[in-house]
């Protein structure tokens, strides 16, 4: 079974975009959480 690199070329941008979105959402969520915790104290 030979791996088809065309599949990787097609999937890579989708995976990269998904990972970038998750990274940005996670960073924003952490910032919001820290602001919320700072208000509580």
PyMOL commands that place a pseudoatom at each C-alpha (Angstrom):
pseudoatom trace, name=CA, resn=UNK, resi=1, chain=A, elem=C, hetatm=0, pos=[0.000, 0.000, 0.000]
pseudoatom trace, name=CA, resn=UNK, resi=2, chain=A, elem=C, hetatm=0, pos=[1.722, 3.109, -1.263]
pseudoatom trace, name=CA, resn=UNK, resi=3, chain=A, elem=C, hetatm=0, pos=[0.819, 6.334, 0.539]
pseudoatom trace, name=CA, resn=UNK, resi=4, chain=A, elem=C, hetatm=0, pos=[-0.793, 8.956, -1.700]
pseudoatom trace, name=CA, resn=UNK, resi=5, chain=A, elem=C, hetatm=0, pos=[0.932, 12.278, -1.034]
pseudoatom trace, name=CA, resn=UNK, resi=6, chain=A, elem=C, hetatm=0, pos=[-1.822, 14.141, -2.892]
pseudoatom trace, name=CA, resn=UNK, resi=7, chain=A, elem=C, hetatm=0, pos=[-4.090, 13.287, 0.030]
pseudoatom trace, name=CA, resn=UNK, resi=8, chain=A, elem=C, hetatm=0, pos=[-1.584, 14.858, 2.441]
pseudoatom trace, name=CA, resn=UNK, resi=9, chain=A, elem=C, hetatm=0, pos=[-1.330, 17.978, 0.248]
pseudoatom trace, name=CA, resn=UNK, resi=10, chain=A, elem=C, hetatm=0, pos=[-5.130, 18.332, 0.327]
pseudoatom trace, name=CA, resn=UNK, resi=11, chain=A, elem=C, hetatm=0, pos=[-5.516, 17.607, 4.050]
pseudoatom trace, name=CA, resn=UNK, resi=12, chain=A, elem=C, hetatm=0, pos=[-2.561, 19.637, 5.325]
pseudoatom trace, name=CA, resn=UNK, resi=13, chain=A, elem=C, hetatm=0, pos=[-4.121, 23.122, 4.863]
pseudoatom trace, name=CA, resn=UNK, resi=14, chain=A, elem=C, hetatm=0, pos=[-7.376, 21.924, 6.475]
pseudoatom trace, name=CA, resn=UNK, resi=15, chain=A, elem=C, hetatm=0, pos=[-5.516, 20.463, 9.478]
pseudoatom trace, name=CA, resn=UNK, resi=16, chain=A, elem=C, hetatm=0, pos=[-3.293, 23.559, 9.721]
pseudoatom trace, name=CA, resn=UNK, resi=17, chain=A, elem=C, hetatm=0, pos=[-6.313, 25.899, 9.646]
pseudoatom trace, name=CA, resn=UNK, resi=18, chain=A, elem=C, hetatm=0, pos=[-8.107, 23.789, 12.255]
pseudoatom trace, name=CA, resn=UNK, resi=19, chain=A, elem=C, hetatm=0, pos=[-5.070, 23.728, 14.509]
pseudoatom trace, name=CA, resn=UNK, resi=20, chain=A, elem=C, hetatm=0, pos=[-4.563, 27.480, 14.136]
pseudoatom trace, name=CA, resn=UNK, resi=21, chain=A, elem=C, hetatm=0, pos=[-8.237, 28.128, 15.006]
pseudoatom trace, name=CA, resn=UNK, resi=22, chain=A, elem=C, hetatm=0, pos=[-8.037, 25.881, 18.092]
pseudoatom trace, name=CA, resn=UNK, resi=23, chain=A, elem=C, hetatm=0, pos=[-4.789, 27.606, 19.153]
pseudoatom trace, name=CA, resn=UNK, resi=24, chain=A, elem=C, hetatm=0, pos=[-6.319, 31.099, 18.803]
pseudoatom trace, name=CA, resn=UNK, resi=25, chain=A, elem=C, hetatm=0, pos=[-9.568, 30.137, 20.567]
pseudoatom trace, name=CA, resn=UNK, resi=26, chain=A, elem=C, hetatm=0, pos=[-7.575, 28.486, 23.367]
pseudoatom trace, name=CA, resn=UNK, resi=27, chain=A, elem=C, hetatm=0, pos=[-5.361, 31.568, 23.811]
pseudoatom trace, name=CA, resn=UNK, resi=28, chain=A, elem=C, hetatm=0, pos=[-8.404, 33.864, 23.919]
pseudoatom trace, name=CA, resn=UNK, resi=29, chain=A, elem=C, hetatm=0, pos=[-10.160, 31.562, 26.391]
pseudoatom trace, name=CA, resn=UNK, resi=30, chain=A, elem=C, hetatm=0, pos=[-7.107, 31.589, 28.692]
pseudoatom trace, name=CA, resn=UNK, resi=31, chain=A, elem=C, hetatm=0, pos=[-6.931, 35.408, 28.533]
pseudoatom trace, name=CA, resn=UNK, resi=32, chain=A, elem=C, hetatm=0, pos=[-10.652, 35.725, 29.331]
pseudoatom trace, name=CA, resn=UNK, resi=33, chain=A, elem=C, hetatm=0, pos=[-10.293, 33.220, 32.173]
pseudoatom trace, name=CA, resn=UNK, resi=34, chain=A, elem=C, hetatm=0, pos=[-7.359, 35.133, 33.670]
pseudoatom trace, name=CA, resn=UNK, resi=35, chain=A, elem=C, hetatm=0, pos=[-9.307, 38.433, 33.481]
pseudoatom trace, name=CA, resn=UNK, resi=36, chain=A, elem=C, hetatm=0, pos=[-12.269, 36.773, 35.194]
pseudoatom trace, name=CA, resn=UNK, resi=37, chain=A, elem=C, hetatm=0, pos=[-10.066, 35.314, 37.949]
pseudoatom trace, name=CA, resn=UNK, resi=38, chain=A, elem=C, hetatm=0, pos=[-8.354, 38.676, 38.470]
pseudoatom trace, name=CA, resn=UNK, resi=39, chain=A, elem=C, hetatm=0, pos=[-11.765, 40.384, 38.930]
pseudoatom trace, name=CA, resn=UNK, resi=40, chain=A, elem=C, hetatm=0, pos=[-12.757, 37.791, 41.545]
pseudoatom trace, name=CA, resn=UNK, resi=41, chain=A, elem=C, hetatm=0, pos=[-9.709, 38.480, 43.745]
for i in range(1, 41): cmd.bond("trace and resi %d" % i, "trace and resi %d" % (i + 1))
show_as sticks, trace
zoom trace
